[in-house]
């Protein structure tokens, strides 16, 4: 098992923060920002670091939203997704992210219908009641 974290971040308008993955797995697809937990790093520290690296944003980490497992080239990614609130920074794509942006519900559904989301992000966020709010 490879421990990873992700962040479910909504803005004041209810839009969801997504990144377009620049590298495998999922290169070219939209996903939640996040990544691997480094040795001796807590989940919260990893979420803060990954968000800063991928989106340029500083976040305050909240409650665990959910957990998923995904196949990895050398095992299984065990991903713990946490709620996050933006407390600073400037939105920009960095590190593994080719693009970054806030997506409203119509935009999210459009990405889903076009097959541009990592699988099964849409179903997972629906189950967690974490879709964009508008």
N, CA and C atoms as a LAMMPS dump frame, in Angstrom:
ITEM: TIMESTEP
0
ITEM: NUMBER OF ATOMS
402
ITEM: BOX BOUNDS ff ff ff
-5.0000000000000000e+02 5.0000000000000000e+02
-5.0000000000000000e+02 5.0000000000000000e+02
-5.0000000000000000e+02 5.0000000000000000e+02
ITEM: ATOMS id mol type element x y z
1 1 1 N 0.838 -1.183 0
2 1 2 C 0 0 0
3 1 3 C 0.882 1.246 0
4 2 1 N 0.55 2.181 -0.864
5 2 2 C 1.269 3.447 -0.962
6 2 3 C 0.327 4.532 -0.442
7 3 1 N 0.667 5.115 0.71
8 3 2 C -0.225 6.099 1.34
9 3 3 C -0.158 7.426 0.582
10 4 1 N -1.344 7.928 0.237
11 4 2 C -1.468 9.191 -0.479
12 4 3 C -2.58 10.016 0.162
13 5 1 N -2.58 11.295 -0.142
14 5 2 C -3.634 12.197 0.326
15 5 3 C -4.139 13.029 -0.843
16 6 1 N -5.348 13.541 -0.678
17 6 2 C -5.926 14.46 -1.629
18 6 3 C -6.744 15.487 -0.871
19 7 1 N -7.171 16.519 -1.585
20 7 2 C -7.946 17.576 -0.939
21 7 3 C -9.211 17.871 -1.719
22 8 1 N -10.305 17.982 -0.981
23 8 2 C -11.593 18.396 -1.524
24 8 3 C -11.789 19.832 -1.063
25 9 1 N -11.572 20.772 -1.988
26 9 2 C -11.59 22.197 -1.652
27 9 3 C -12.652 22.896 -2.486
28 10 1 N -13.589 23.55 -1.815
29 10 2 C -14.611 24.356 -2.481
30 10 3 C -14.335 25.827 -2.177
31 11 1 N -14.627 26.701 -3.141
32 11 2 C -14.494 28.136 -2.879
33 11 3 C -15.827 28.684 -2.379
34 12 1 N -15.879 29.988 -2.134
35 12 2 C -17.086 30.616 -1.59
36 12 3 C -18.285 30.479 -2.533
37 13 1 N -18.029 30.315 -3.83
38 13 2 C -19.105 30.151 -4.808
39 13 3 C -19.528 28.688 -4.956
40 14 1 N -18.877 27.77 -4.204
41 14 2 C -19.234 26.366 -4.271
42 14 3 C -18.497 25.579 -5.34
43 15 1 N -17.574 26.241 -6.068
44 15 2 C -16.818 25.538 -7.097
45 15 3 C -15.775 24.621 -6.449
46 16 1 N -15.379 23.584 -7.178
47 16 2 C -14.429 22.584 -6.695
48 16 3 C -13.071 22.813 -7.353
49 17 1 N -12.009 22.716 -6.57
50 17 2 C -10.647 22.853 -7.078
51 17 3 C -10.203 21.534 -7.705
52 18 1 N -9.802 21.597 -8.98
53 18 2 C -9.305 20.425 -9.691
54 18 3 C -7.968 20.741 -10.347
55 19 1 N -7.171 19.695 -10.547
56 19 2 C -5.939 19.82 -11.323
57 19 3 C -6.025 18.875 -12.506
58 20 1 N -5.394 19.277 -13.605
59 20 2 C -5.235 18.385 -14.747
60 20 3 C -3.868 17.736 -14.59
61 21 1 N -3.853 16.432 -14.453
62 21 2 C -2.612 15.704 -14.179
63 21 3 C -1.646 15.822 -15.35
64 22 1 N -0.409 16.168 -15.023
65 22 2 C 0.618 16.315 -16.046
66 22 3 C 1.448 15.056 -16.243
67 23 1 N 1.32 14.099 -15.322
68 23 2 C 2.112 12.874 -15.387
69 23 3 C 1.24 11.67 -15.036
70 24 1 N 1.736 10.494 -15.394
71 24 2 C 1.041 9.254 -15.044
72 24 3 C 1.092 9.063 -13.528
73 25 1 N 0.122 8.392 -12.947
74 25 2 C -1.073 7.877 -13.621
75 25 3 C -2.095 8.991 -13.871
76 26 1 N -2.89 8.818 -14.878
77 26 2 C -3.951 9.775 -15.164
78 26 3 C -3.52 11.022 -15.907
79 27 1 N -2.357 10.992 -16.566
80 27 2 C -1.895 12.179 -17.297
81 27 3 C -2.974 12.663 -18.263
82 28 1 N -3.226 13.975 -18.247
83 28 2 C -4.213 14.582 -19.135
84 28 3 C -5.634 14.573 -18.595
85 29 1 N -5.849 13.939 -17.449
86 29 2 C -7.181 13.876 -16.845
87 29 3 C -7.257 14.79 -15.626
88 30 1 N -8.458 15.238 -15.315
89 30 2 C -8.684 16.117 -14.168
90 30 3 C -8.911 15.287 -12.913
91 31 1 N -8.396 15.777 -11.79
92 31 2 C -8.47 15.058 -10.522
93 31 3 C -8.423 16.051 -9.369
94 32 1 N -8.584 15.525 -8.169
95 32 2 C -8.346 16.327 -6.977
96 32 3 C -6.843 16.518 -6.82
97 33 1 N -6.4 17.646 -6.292
98 33 2 C -4.975 17.805 -6.018
99 33 3 C -4.55 16.889 -4.872
100 34 1 N -3.317 16.408 -4.941
101 34 2 C -2.802 15.554 -3.88
102 34 3 C -1.63 14.736 -4.353
103 35 1 N -1.172 13.838 -3.506
104 35 2 C -0.045 12.994 -3.86
105 35 3 C 0.397 12.13 -2.696
106 36 1 N 1.595 11.595 -2.809
107 36 2 C 2.135 10.666 -1.819
108 36 3 C 2.503 11.371 -0.518
109 37 1 N 2.321 10.646 0.564
110 37 2 C 2.758 11.1 1.879
111 37 3 C 4.226 10.707 2.018
112 38 1 N 5.072 11.668 2.337
113 38 2 C 6.502 11.414 2.513
114 38 3 C 6.759 10.748 3.87
115 39 1 N 7.89 10.029 3.997
116 39 2 C 8.223 9.425 5.298
117 39 3 C 8.254 10.494 6.397
118 40 1 N 7.777 10.154 7.563
119 40 2 C 7.743 11.05 8.734
120 40 3 C 6.881 12.295 8.519
121 41 1 N 5.927 12.242 7.586
122 41 2 C 5.037 13.367 7.312
123 41 3 C 3.617 12.935 7.683
124 42 1 N 2.88 13.795 8.365
125 42 2 C 1.482 13.489 8.668
126 42 3 C 0.634 13.714 7.42
127 43 1 N -0.582 13.171 7.439
128 43 2 C -1.493 13.413 6.318
129 43 3 C -1.717 14.907 6.125
130 44 1 N -1.965 15.637 7.22
131 44 2 C -2.234 17.08 7.116
132 44 3 C -1.04 17.813 6.513
133 45 1 N 0.168 17.464 6.929
134 45 2 C 1.364 18.099 6.362
135 45 3 C 1.482 17.798 4.871
136 46 1 N 1.164 16.564 4.485
137 46 2 C 1.228 16.186 3.072
138 46 3 C 0.192 16.943 2.247
139 47 1 N -1.021 17.111 2.778
140 47 2 C -2.047 17.862 2.051
141 47 3 C -1.58 19.308 1.833
142 48 1 N -1.081 19.939 2.875
143 48 2 C -0.615 21.328 2.765
144 48 3 C 0.496 21.428 1.721
145 49 1 N 1.469 20.53 1.79
146 49 2 C 2.597 20.551 0.845
147 49 3 C 2.13 20.309 -0.582
148 50 1 N 1.322 19.274 -0.787
149 50 2 C 0.856 18.948 -2.137
150 50 3 C 0.036 20.081 -2.752
151 51 1 N -0.847 20.699 -1.949
152 51 2 C -1.651 21.812 -2.482
153 51 3 C -0.769 22.989 -2.868
154 52 1 N 0.208 23.293 -2.029
155 52 2 C 1.133 24.393 -2.338
156 52 3 C 1.893 24.092 -3.633
157 53 1 N 2.415 22.857 -3.757
158 53 2 C 3.208 22.481 -4.931
159 53 3 C 2.377 22.455 -6.209
160 54 1 N 1.165 21.907 -6.14
161 54 2 C 0.364 21.713 -7.349
162 54 3 C -0.494 22.909 -7.726
163 55 1 N -0.924 23.706 -6.734
164 55 2 C -1.892 24.772 -7.026
165 55 3 C -1.443 26.167 -6.623
166 56 1 N -0.375 26.278 -5.84
167 56 2 C 0.061 27.578 -5.336
168 56 3 C -0.761 28.081 -4.167
169 57 1 N -1.733 27.307 -3.721
170 57 2 C -2.615 27.735 -2.641
171 57 3 C -2.184 27.165 -1.297
172 58 1 N -2.419 27.944 -0.25
173 58 2 C -2.212 27.498 1.121
174 58 3 C -3.583 27.096 1.658
175 59 1 N -3.653 25.937 2.297
176 59 2 C -4.934 25.458 2.811
177 59 3 C -4.839 25.088 4.279
178 60 1 N -5.99 25.19 4.918
179 60 2 C -6.172 24.643 6.256
180 60 3 C -6.885 23.309 6.058
181 61 1 N -6.334 22.253 6.629
182 61 2 C -6.86 20.91 6.426
183 61 3 C -7.961 20.629 7.444
184 62 1 N -9.06 20.097 6.936
185 62 2 C -10.192 19.763 7.79
186 62 3 C -10.362 18.257 7.949
187 63 1 N -11.599 17.854 8.044
188 63 2 C -11.981 16.46 8.307
189 63 3 C -11.69 15.546 7.116
190 64 1 N -11.52 14.274 7.414
191 64 2 C -11.413 13.25 6.382
192 64 3 C -12.763 13.16 5.666
193 65 1 N -12.738 13.277 4.339
194 65 2 C -13.961 13.186 3.538
195 65 3 C -14.212 11.739 3.14
196 66 1 N -13.132 11.037 2.787
197 66 2 C -13.277 9.644 2.379
198 66 3 C -11.943 9.029 2.02
199 67 1 N -11.979 7.73 1.761
200 67 2 C -10.777 6.959 1.437
201 67 3 C -11.079 6.08 0.241
202 68 1 N -10.119 5.995 -0.679
203 68 2 C -10.248 5.135 -1.857
204 68 3 C -8.944 4.378 -2.079
205 69 1 N -9.029 3.309 -2.82
206 69 2 C -7.848 2.572 -3.259
207 69 3 C -7.84 2.559 -4.776
208 70 1 N -6.645 2.774 -5.349
209 70 2 C -6.479 2.778 -6.803
210 70 3 C -5.247 1.955 -7.154
211 71 1 N -5.279 1.246 -8.287
212 71 2 C -4.095 0.481 -8.701
213 71 3 C -2.901 1.411 -8.915
214 72 1 N -1.73 0.936 -8.521
215 72 2 C -0.471 1.666 -8.73
216 72 3 C 0.48 0.751 -9.491
217 73 1 N 1.461 1.321 -10.175
218 73 2 C 2.407 0.47 -10.911
219 73 3 C 3.107 -0.558 -10.016
220 74 1 N 3.334 -0.19 -8.743
221 74 2 C 4.033 -1.106 -7.833
222 74 3 C 3.242 -1.296 -6.546
223 75 1 N 1.959 -1.644 -6.684
224 75 2 C 1.137 -1.849 -5.5
225 75 3 C -0.225 -1.204 -5.639
226 76 1 N -0.672 -0.607 -4.545
227 76 2 C -1.986 0.038 -4.51
228 76 3 C -1.844 1.395 -3.833
229 77 1 N -2.398 2.432 -4.479
230 77 2 C -2.472 3.743 -3.836
231 77 3 C -3.64 3.713 -2.854
232 78 1 N -3.381 3.998 -1.591
233 78 2 C -4.419 4.153 -0.581
234 78 3 C -4.519 5.657 -0.349
235 79 1 N -5.622 6.266 -0.821
236 79 2 C -5.75 7.727 -0.854
237 79 3 C -6.766 8.188 0.18
238 80 1 N -6.319 9.066 1.062
239 80 2 C -7.164 9.669 2.088
240 80 3 C -7.44 11.102 1.663
241 81 1 N -8.705 11.412 1.351
242 81 2 C -9.073 12.748 0.88
243 81 3 C -9.675 13.561 2.026
244 82 1 N -9.119 14.743 2.225
245 82 2 C -9.513 15.632 3.319
246 82 3 C -10.154 16.897 2.782
247 83 1 N -11.082 17.453 3.55
248 83 2 C -11.628 18.771 3.227
249 83 3 C -10.522 19.792 3.435
250 84 1 N -10.55 20.838 2.645
251 84 2 C -9.572 21.912 2.787
252 84 3 C -10.225 23.26 2.563
253 85 1 N -9.665 24.264 3.217
254 85 2 C -10.136 25.646 3.058
255 85 3 C -8.938 26.493 2.671
256 86 1 N -9.074 27.273 1.605
257 86 2 C -7.983 28.134 1.155
258 86 3 C -7.8 29.272 2.156
259 87 1 N -6.55 29.46 2.582
260 87 2 C -6.235 30.54 3.52
261 87 3 C -5.18 31.487 2.952
262 88 1 N -4.708 31.247 1.741
263 88 2 C -3.708 32.13 1.143
264 88 3 C -3.172 31.55 -0.148
265 89 1 N -2.183 32.258 -0.704
266 89 2 C -1.548 31.83 -1.94
267 89 3 C -2.227 32.387 -3.167
268 90 1 N -1.657 32.058 -4.314
269 90 2 C -2.19 32.481 -5.615
270 90 3 C -2.313 31.263 -6.511
271 91 1 N -3.476 31.103 -7.112
272 91 2 C -3.751 29.94 -7.95
273 91 3 C -2.828 29.924 -9.168
274 92 1 N -2.097 28.807 -9.314
275 92 2 C -1.227 28.58 -10.467
276 92 3 C -0.934 27.086 -10.545
277 93 1 N -0.767 26.58 -11.744
278 93 2 C -0.409 25.172 -11.921
279 93 3 C 1.076 24.999 -11.651
280 94 1 N 1.416 23.963 -10.904
281 94 2 C 2.814 23.67 -10.615
282 94 3 C 3.014 22.198 -10.39
283 95 1 N 4.277 21.784 -10.238
284 95 2 C 4.656 20.406 -9.948
285 95 3 C 4.016 19.459 -10.962
286 96 1 N 3.191 18.513 -10.524
287 96 2 C 2.585 17.519 -11.417
288 96 3 C 1.374 18.044 -12.178
289 97 1 N 0.904 19.235 -11.881
290 97 2 C -0.328 19.759 -12.489
291 97 3 C -0.026 20.501 -13.79
292 98 1 N -0.666 20.063 -14.876
293 98 2 C -0.549 20.761 -16.157
294 98 3 C -1.449 21.998 -16.173
295 99 1 N -2.588 21.895 -15.49
296 99 2 C -3.535 23.003 -15.362
297 99 3 C -4.193 22.897 -13.995
298 100 1 N -4.772 23.998 -13.546
299 100 2 C -5.496 24.011 -12.284
300 100 3 C -6.652 24.993 -12.415
301 101 1 N -7.762 24.698 -11.761
302 101 2 C -8.874 25.634 -11.849
303 101 3 C -10.029 25.257 -10.954
304 102 1 N -10.916 26.235 -10.802
305 102 2 C -12.151 26.048 -10.049
306 102 3 C -13.233 25.64 -11.034
307 103 1 N -13.98 24.582 -10.713
308 103 2 C -14.987 24.046 -11.623
309 103 3 C -16.345 24.059 -10.942
310 104 1 N -17.326 24.642 -11.647
311 104 2 C -18.691 24.62 -11.119
312 104 3 C -19.345 23.289 -11.502
313 105 1 N -20.568 23.071 -11.046
314 105 2 C -21.227 21.787 -11.274
315 105 3 C -21.412 21.506 -12.762
316 106 1 N -21.83 22.502 -13.548
317 106 2 C -22.011 22.287 -14.99
318 106 3 C -20.685 21.918 -15.647
319 107 1 N -19.614 22.595 -15.278
320 107 2 C -18.302 22.281 -15.831
321 107 3 C -17.83 20.891 -15.429
322 108 1 N -18.09 20.516 -14.185
323 108 2 C -17.713 19.194 -13.693
324 108 3 C -18.466 18.116 -14.468
325 109 1 N -19.77 18.31 -14.636
326 109 2 C -20.576 17.328 -15.375
327 109 3 C -20.117 17.235 -16.822
328 110 1 N -19.708 18.353 -17.404
329 110 2 C -19.198 18.353 -18.769
330 110 3 C -17.891 17.57 -18.871
331 111 1 N -16.974 17.785 -17.913
332 111 2 C -15.724 17.02 -17.884
333 111 3 C -16.012 15.526 -17.717
334 112 1 N -16.963 15.203 -16.869
335 112 2 C -17.325 13.808 -16.629
336 112 3 C -17.883 13.17 -17.896
337 113 1 N -18.814 13.853 -18.562
338 113 2 C -19.434 13.321 -19.775
339 113 3 C -18.416 13.121 -20.898
340 114 1 N -17.392 13.97 -20.926
341 114 2 C -16.361 13.88 -21.964
342 114 3 C -15.265 12.877 -21.617
343 115 1 N -15.357 12.231 -20.453
344 115 2 C -14.341 11.266 -20.05
345 115 3 C -13.025 11.906 -19.657
346 116 1 N -13.083 13.162 -19.17
347 116 2 C -11.864 13.897 -18.841
348 116 3 C -11.529 13.907 -17.349
349 117 1 N -12.242 13.113 -16.555
350 117 2 C -11.947 12.981 -15.13
351 117 3 C -11.286 11.631 -14.877
352 118 1 N -10.381 11.575 -13.876
353 118 2 C -9.842 10.271 -13.496
354 118 3 C -11.009 9.406 -13.028
355 119 1 N -10.906 8.138 -13.316
356 119 2 C -11.976 7.209 -12.976
357 119 3 C -11.762 6.673 -11.571
358 120 1 N -12.752 6.573 -10.756
359 120 2 C -14.149 7.003 -10.842
360 120 3 C -14.411 8.252 -9.992
361 121 1 N -13.749 9.362 -10.274
362 121 2 C -13.86 10.563 -9.452
363 121 3 C -15.309 11.046 -9.316
364 122 1 N -16.035 11.111 -10.418
365 122 2 C -17.403 11.64 -10.35
366 122 3 C -18.276 10.805 -9.414
367 123 1 N -18.237 9.492 -9.549
368 123 2 C -19.055 8.624 -8.701
369 123 3 C -18.627 8.733 -7.235
370 124 1 N -17.327 8.796 -7.001
371 124 2 C -16.824 8.884 -5.633
372 124 3 C -17.285 10.18 -4.97
373 125 1 N -17.128 11.302 -5.671
374 125 2 C -17.54 12.586 -5.091
375 125 3 C -19.054 12.652 -4.892
376 126 1 N -19.806 12.013 -5.776
377 126 2 C -21.262 11.937 -5.576
378 126 3 C -21.575 11.169 -4.298
379 127 1 N -20.92 10.025 -4.123
380 127 2 C -21.137 9.208 -2.919
381 127 3 C -20.782 9.97 -1.648
382 128 1 N -19.746 10.808 -1.71
383 128 2 C -19.292 11.576 -0.544
384 128 3 C -20.049 12.891 -0.39
385 129 1 N -20.993 13.191 -1.296
386 129 2 C -21.71 14.475 -1.302
387 129 3 C -20.72 15.639 -1.345
388 130 1 N -19.728 15.526 -2.237
389 130 2 C -18.657 16.522 -2.327
390 130 3 C -18.521 17.146 -3.706
391 131 1 N -19.54 17.002 -4.543
392 131 2 C -19.518 17.623 -5.867
393 131 3 C -19.517 19.149 -5.738
394 132 1 N -19.158 19.853 -6.826
395 132 2 C -19.325 21.319 -6.781
396 132 3 C -20.762 21.631 -6.386
397 133 1 N -20.922 22.683 -5.637
398 133 2 C -22.244 22.989 -5.068
399 133 3 C -23.146 23.784 -6.014
400 134 1 N -22.592 24.313 -7.083
401 134 2 C -23.394 25.051 -8.077
402 134 3 C -22.851 24.797 -9.449
